[in-house]
Amino acid sequence: MFKYYITRFAMLIPKLMVISIIVFIGIQMIPGDPVTRTISPEVYAHLSPVQLNELRQELGLNDSMVVQYLRWLSGLLRGDFGYSLVTGGKISGIIASRLPATFELAFVSLIFATILGLLFGFISAIKKNTIIDYTNTVLGMIGISVPPFFFGLLAILLFSIYLRWFPTGGRMGYGHVTFFARLKYLVLPAFILGISLIATLMKFTRGSMLDVLSKEYIKVARSKGLSEIKVNLKHGFRNALIPIMVVLVMRIPMLVGGTVIIETVFNYPGMGSLMVSSISGSDMPVVMIGTFIMTSSVLLASFFVDVFAAIIDPRIRFGTDAGGGNGK
């Protein structure tokens, strides 16, 4: 088991190296003087051509690409990401102010999706072939098919403009520093972000529950006179959770990656909206570093998904799962 985890973690290293090389090449292809991406714009504005040439030599910008990459990678590992071409601020500070907001949004969305997806799927299973089941199935198909930005615009129109229950966007009001004070800003974007996951979980929960309810031990439990609630919850739902949890954790990386559209729609100050604004403003150093951070976050999330999935389903780490033993 420990060997499985070590192998999965070791597989991250070449992937991260490839991503870092792509990001480095992308930054080098950005038009302009590389010095502007290395030092503060305020300092750059007061340098003469001679001083610029000396600075290029001092910073090693005349070295080979391999040497520059290794030096850049070393700075990246230390948290030295360079400077923004637009604001002049350190990219590390910009990322530090935006990344927690994205993780917070993804976490709240995961809570919403897990609760609602499991609940609706459970109800559909025990109310099989009823109007409730058919309604949930149709809603699930809509949730998977319709783009999330469309749901976001409808939610803003209905709940923010007409009903005035929630803010139209942003992350917090003046003086709202605690999580619960910011919660009203999170409800709409988190729910919209989780709609696709809700629909997916509902579908898999219904299927897993129906499969478990057809087992012999369920019939034995009913023959013993146990109530339907106890049979469905204790013997049915609990045993149906293992494959459902595997499906849930497998989709966490997709949840993190899906924040870009939702943050833009709700003007939420996270990594997604930062990427969009940086692309619009041609602030490519921020775009490239942001891409590296988001991609690395998805890879790390995938690693923890593999670990958690192997814990709850031993067939995965022993290579006997239905997917052919590839851990997926």
Backbone torsions as a table, in degrees:
resi	resn	phi	psi	omega
1	MET	NA	-45.7	-179.8
2	PHE	-63.1	-36.7	178.3
3	LYS	-62.4	-36.7	178.3
4	TYR	-62.1	-44.4	-179.2
5	TYR	-66.7	-41.7	178.8
6	ILE	-62.6	-41.4	179.4
7	THR	-62.8	-44.1	179.1
8	ARG	-62.5	-41.1	-179.9
9	PHE	-68.5	-39.4	-179.8
10	ALA	-63.8	-30.3	179.5
11	MET	-68.6	-18.9	178.4
12	LEU	-69.6	-33.7	-172.1
13	ILE	-61.1	-53.5	178.5
14	PRO	-63.0	-32.7	178.5
15	LYS	-65.0	-45.1	178.9
16	LEU	-66.0	-35.6	178.1
17	MET	-64.1	-43.5	179.1
18	VAL	-62.3	-43.4	179.1
19	ILE	-62.4	-42.9	-179.5
20	SER	-63.9	-37.8	178.1
21	ILE	-64.6	-43.7	179.4
22	ILE	-62.1	-44.2	179.7
23	VAL	-63.5	-43.4	-179.3
24	PHE	-62.1	-46.1	179.0
25	ILE	-62.5	-39.6	178.3
26	GLY	-62.3	-41.1	179.1
27	ILE	-65.8	-39.1	-179.5
28	GLN	-66.4	-26.3	-178.7
29	MET	-84.2	-5.6	179.2
30	ILE	-67.0	130.8	177.8
31	PRO	-60.9	148.6	177.8
32	GLY	113.4	175.8	-179.2
33	ASP	-80.0	125.9	178.7
34	PRO	-58.0	-21.5	179.3
35	VAL	-61.0	-34.3	-178.3
36	THR	-66.9	-20.0	178.1
37	ARG	-93.5	-1.7	-175.0
38	THR	-110.9	-32.7	-179.3
39	ILE	-121.3	168.0	179.9
40	SER	-64.6	138.2	178.0
41	PRO	-58.7	-30.5	178.6
42	GLU	-63.2	-40.7	178.2
43	VAL	-69.5	-41.3	-178.0
44	TYR	-60.8	-35.5	-176.3
45	ALA	-65.9	-22.7	-176.1
46	HIS	-103.4	13.6	-178.6
47	LEU	-99.4	138.3	176.0
48	SER	-83.3	165.8	177.9
49	PRO	-56.3	-38.3	178.4
50	VAL	-65.2	-43.7	179.1
51	GLN	-64.9	-36.2	178.4
52	LEU	-63.6	-42.0	179.6
53	ASN	-65.6	-40.6	177.4
54	GLU	-65.0	-37.8	-180.0
55	LEU	-68.0	-38.6	177.2
56	ARG	-60.5	-41.4	178.7
57	GLN	-66.7	-40.2	-179.1
58	GLU	-66.9	-38.0	-179.0
59	LEU	-80.9	-6.1	178.4
60	GLY	78.9	21.7	-178.5
61	LEU	-75.4	-9.3	175.7
62	ASN	-94.6	-0.2	178.4
63	ASP	-75.7	173.5	178.4
64	SER	-67.6	161.8	-178.5
65	MET	-62.5	-36.0	-179.9
66	VAL	-64.3	-45.7	179.3
67	VAL	-64.4	-42.0	178.9
68	GLN	-63.5	-39.5	179.9
69	TYR	-64.0	-45.5	-179.7
70	LEU	-63.7	-38.3	177.5
71	ARG	-67.5	-40.5	178.4
72	TRP	-65.6	-40.3	178.8
73	LEU	-64.1	-38.2	177.0
74	SER	-62.5	-43.3	176.5
75	GLY	-65.0	-36.9	178.6
76	LEU	-61.8	-42.3	179.8
77	LEU	-67.4	-26.2	177.6
78	ARG	-86.3	-5.7	-178.5
79	GLY	90.4	12.0	178.2
80	ASP	-92.8	97.3	-174.6
81	PHE	-98.9	-2.2	-177.4
82	GLY	93.5	-160.5	-174.4
83	TYR	-124.2	151.1	175.7
84	SER	-75.7	137.2	178.0
85	LEU	-74.2	-20.1	-176.1
86	VAL	-93.1	-53.8	-176.1
87	THR	-91.1	-22.3	-176.3
88	GLY	80.5	-2.8	-179.2
89	GLY	-83.4	165.0	177.8
90	LYS	-68.8	134.2	-179.9
91	ILE	-64.9	-33.0	179.1
92	SER	-60.9	-39.2	177.8
93	GLY	-68.4	-38.1	178.3
94	ILE	-64.5	-45.3	179.5
95	ILE	-63.1	-41.6	-178.0
96	ALA	-63.6	-28.4	-179.8
97	SER	-85.0	-18.7	-175.8
98	ARG	-103.9	-36.1	-174.2
99	LEU	-60.9	-43.1	178.4
100	PRO	-59.9	-33.8	179.6
101	ALA	-65.2	-40.3	178.4
102	THR	-66.2	-43.5	178.4
103	PHE	-64.1	-38.0	178.3
104	GLU	-63.5	-44.5	178.7
105	LEU	-62.4	-44.9	-179.6
106	ALA	-64.6	-38.3	-179.0
107	PHE	-66.6	-47.1	179.3
108	VAL	-63.7	-39.6	177.5
109	SER	-62.3	-39.2	178.6
110	LEU	-63.3	-39.3	178.3
111	ILE	-63.6	-48.5	178.2
112	PHE	-57.2	-49.8	-175.3
113	ALA	-63.8	-40.1	-178.3
114	THR	-65.5	-48.3	-177.8
115	ILE	-63.8	-51.6	-175.1
116	LEU	-71.5	-39.2	179.9
117	GLY	-63.3	-45.7	178.7
118	LEU	-66.2	-40.7	-178.3
119	LEU	-63.7	-51.7	-178.4
120	PHE	-66.1	-36.8	177.9
121	GLY	-66.8	-40.0	177.7
122	PHE	-63.4	-44.9	-179.8
123	ILE	-63.8	-41.0	179.2
124	SER	-62.8	-35.4	-178.8
125	ALA	-69.9	-44.8	-177.4
126	ILE	-79.1	-15.4	176.2
127	LYS	-112.2	39.9	-175.4
128	LYS	-56.1	137.2	176.7
129	ASN	61.0	31.6	173.0
130	THR	-113.1	175.2	-179.9
131	ILE	-62.5	-31.8	177.9
132	ILE	-65.9	-44.1	179.5
133	ASP	-63.5	-45.5	-179.4
134	TYR	-64.2	-40.1	179.6
135	THR	-64.0	-45.7	178.7
136	ASN	-62.8	-37.1	179.2
137	THR	-64.4	-43.3	179.1
138	VAL	-65.2	-44.1	179.2
139	LEU	-62.8	-37.4	178.1
140	GLY	-64.4	-41.3	178.2
141	MET	-63.9	-39.5	178.0
142	ILE	-66.0	-42.3	-178.6
143	GLY	-62.4	-33.9	179.4
144	ILE	-80.6	-32.6	-171.0
145	SER	-87.1	-38.5	-173.8
146	VAL	-80.5	134.8	178.7
147	PRO	-60.4	142.1	-176.9
148	PRO	-64.1	-29.2	-179.3
149	PHE	-65.5	-29.3	177.7
150	PHE	-67.5	-44.5	175.5
151	PHE	-61.0	-38.2	-179.8
152	GLY	-62.7	-45.0	179.3
153	LEU	-64.7	-40.1	177.7
154	LEU	-64.9	-40.7	-180.0
155	ALA	-64.2	-41.5	177.9
156	ILE	-64.0	-43.9	-179.7
157	LEU	-62.0	-44.5	-175.3
158	LEU	-81.1	-55.3	-170.4
159	PHE	-87.1	-21.5	-178.3
160	SER	-101.8	-43.9	-175.8
161	ILE	-88.0	-48.5	-177.4
162	TYR	-79.6	-54.7	-176.2
163	LEU	-86.3	-23.3	178.8
164	ARG	59.0	37.2	178.2
165	TRP	-83.6	-32.9	-175.7
166	PHE	-133.1	157.4	175.7
167	PRO	-65.5	156.1	179.9
168	THR	-75.4	-19.0	-179.4
169	GLY	178.8	-171.5	-178.0
170	GLY	88.2	-178.1	-178.8
171	ARG	-118.2	-30.6	-178.3
172	MET	-160.1	155.1	173.9
173	GLY	-90.9	177.5	-179.1
174	TYR	-62.9	124.7	178.4
175	GLY	84.0	-1.9	-179.9
176	HIS	-88.4	89.7	-175.4
177	VAL	-103.9	-21.2	-178.5
178	THR	-83.4	159.8	-178.4
179	PHE	-62.9	-44.2	-176.9
180	PHE	-69.0	-28.3	175.6
181	ALA	-70.9	-27.6	179.6
182	ARG	-90.4	-4.9	-171.0
183	LEU	-61.2	-36.6	-178.4
184	LYS	-65.9	-23.9	175.8
185	TYR	-79.0	-18.8	-176.1
186	LEU	-92.4	-24.6	-169.6
187	VAL	-57.7	-55.6	-176.4
188	LEU	-64.6	-53.7	-179.3
189	PRO	-62.5	-36.0	180.0
190	ALA	-67.7	-41.7	179.5
191	PHE	-66.1	-44.6	179.9
192	ILE	-64.4	-40.5	178.2
193	LEU	-61.6	-33.3	-176.2
194	GLY	-90.3	-1.1	-175.3
195	ILE	-58.6	-47.3	-179.9
196	SER	-61.6	-40.3	178.9
197	LEU	-68.7	-36.8	176.3
198	ILE	-58.6	-48.2	-179.3
199	ALA	-62.4	-41.3	180.0
200	THR	-65.6	-46.4	179.5
201	LEU	-63.5	-39.0	179.6
202	MET	-61.4	-43.2	180.0
203	LYS	-63.5	-47.5	-177.8
204	PHE	-72.0	-34.0	178.3
205	THR	-65.7	-43.6	178.1
206	ARG	-60.2	-48.2	-178.6
207	GLY	-64.4	-42.0	179.8
208	SER	-66.8	-40.4	178.8
209	MET	-64.1	-44.7	-179.9
210	LEU	-63.5	-35.7	177.9
211	ASP	-66.1	-43.7	-179.4
212	VAL	-68.7	-40.4	-178.1
213	LEU	-66.5	-14.4	178.1
214	SER	-92.1	-0.2	-178.0
215	LYS	-75.5	159.5	-177.5
216	GLU	-65.6	-38.2	-176.7
217	TYR	-67.3	-21.7	174.4
218	ILE	-71.1	-40.7	177.5
219	LYS	-65.3	-37.4	177.7
220	VAL	-65.0	-41.5	179.8
221	ALA	-62.5	-40.7	178.5
222	ARG	-67.6	-37.0	-179.4
223	SER	-66.9	-22.4	177.1
224	LYS	-79.6	-2.1	177.6
225	GLY	89.0	13.2	178.0
226	LEU	-68.2	146.7	179.4
227	SER	-67.1	155.8	-179.4
228	GLU	-62.4	-36.3	179.5
229	ILE	-62.4	-44.9	-179.4
230	LYS	-67.9	-39.4	178.6
231	VAL	-64.0	-45.5	-176.4
232	ASN	-68.7	-40.9	-176.3
233	LEU	-82.5	-54.0	-172.9
234	LYS	-75.7	-45.4	-175.2
235	HIS	-95.8	-29.4	-178.4
236	GLY	-90.6	-63.8	-173.5
237	PHE	-63.7	-41.2	-177.7
238	ARG	-62.6	-41.3	179.6
239	ASN	-76.3	-21.4	178.7
240	ALA	-82.4	-11.1	-173.3
241	LEU	-70.4	-31.6	-173.8
242	ILE	-59.0	-55.5	177.7
243	PRO	-64.5	-29.9	179.3
244	ILE	-66.4	-43.2	-179.3
245	MET	-65.3	-34.8	175.8
246	VAL	-61.7	-44.7	178.2
247	VAL	-62.3	-40.5	-178.5
248	LEU	-61.8	-52.3	-175.8
249	VAL	-68.7	-27.9	177.9
250	MET	-64.7	-22.2	-175.8
251	ARG	-102.3	2.3	177.4
252	ILE	-62.8	-44.5	176.7
253	PRO	-58.0	-36.9	177.4
254	MET	-64.9	-32.9	179.0
255	LEU	-65.7	-43.7	178.4
256	VAL	-64.1	-43.3	-179.5
257	GLY	-68.2	-24.7	-178.0
258	GLY	-80.3	-0.5	-177.2
259	THR	-72.1	-19.2	-175.5
260	VAL	-58.4	-50.5	-177.4
261	ILE	-67.4	-45.3	-176.1
262	ILE	-65.5	-41.9	179.1
263	GLU	-63.6	-34.3	178.0
264	THR	-68.9	-44.1	-179.1
265	VAL	-62.9	-42.5	-176.0
266	PHE	-97.2	9.9	-179.7
267	ASN	50.8	43.0	-177.5
268	TYR	-88.2	126.4	-172.3
269	PRO	-78.9	67.0	177.7
270	GLY	-116.7	-164.9	-178.1
271	MET	-67.1	-34.8	-179.2
272	GLY	-62.7	-50.7	178.7
273	SER	-66.4	-31.9	176.1
274	LEU	-62.6	-43.2	-179.8
275	MET	-62.9	-43.1	-178.8
276	VAL	-65.2	-46.6	-179.7
277	SER	-66.0	-34.7	179.3
278	SER	-69.5	-38.6	176.5
279	ILE	-65.1	-42.5	179.6
280	SER	-64.0	-35.3	-179.0
281	GLY	-92.1	8.1	-179.7
282	SER	56.4	32.6	177.1
283	ASP	-89.7	72.8	-169.9
284	MET	-66.6	-34.0	175.1
285	PRO	-56.7	-40.2	178.0
286	VAL	-68.0	-38.9	179.4
287	VAL	-61.8	-46.1	-176.7
288	MET	-68.0	-44.1	178.6
289	ILE	-66.3	-40.6	177.5
290	GLY	-61.9	-39.5	176.5
291	THR	-61.9	-42.8	179.2
292	PHE	-63.5	-43.9	-178.9
293	ILE	-64.9	-46.4	-178.5
294	MET	-65.9	-42.1	179.2
295	THR	-65.3	-41.3	177.8
296	SER	-63.6	-37.9	178.8
297	SER	-63.9	-41.1	178.5
298	VAL	-65.5	-40.4	178.5
299	LEU	-64.7	-42.6	178.0
300	LEU	-64.5	-40.8	176.9
301	ALA	-61.7	-39.1	178.1
302	SER	-63.8	-37.4	178.0
303	PHE	-63.2	-47.1	179.5
304	PHE	-67.1	-29.9	174.3
305	VAL	-62.4	-46.3	179.1
306	ASP	-60.5	-41.3	-179.7
307	VAL	-64.6	-48.1	-177.5
308	PHE	-66.6	-41.1	179.8
309	ALA	-63.5	-37.6	178.9
310	ALA	-69.5	-29.9	178.4
311	ILE	-69.5	-45.1	-175.5
312	ILE	-85.0	-17.2	178.0
313	ASP	-136.3	93.1	-176.0
314	PRO	-59.6	-21.1	179.9
315	ARG	-60.8	-27.4	-177.4
316	ILE	-67.8	-49.7	-176.5
317	ARG	-73.4	-18.5	177.5
318	PHE	-97.6	3.2	173.0
319	GLY	73.9	28.9	-179.4
320	THR	-115.0	14.0	-178.9
321	ASP	-74.8	166.3	-175.9
322	ALA	-66.9	-17.3	-178.4
323	GLY	-79.9	5.4	175.6
324	GLY	98.1	11.8	174.8
325	GLY	80.4	23.8	179.5
326	ASN	-99.0	11.4	179.1
327	GLY	83.7	-0.8	179.9
328	LYS	-116.3	NA	NA
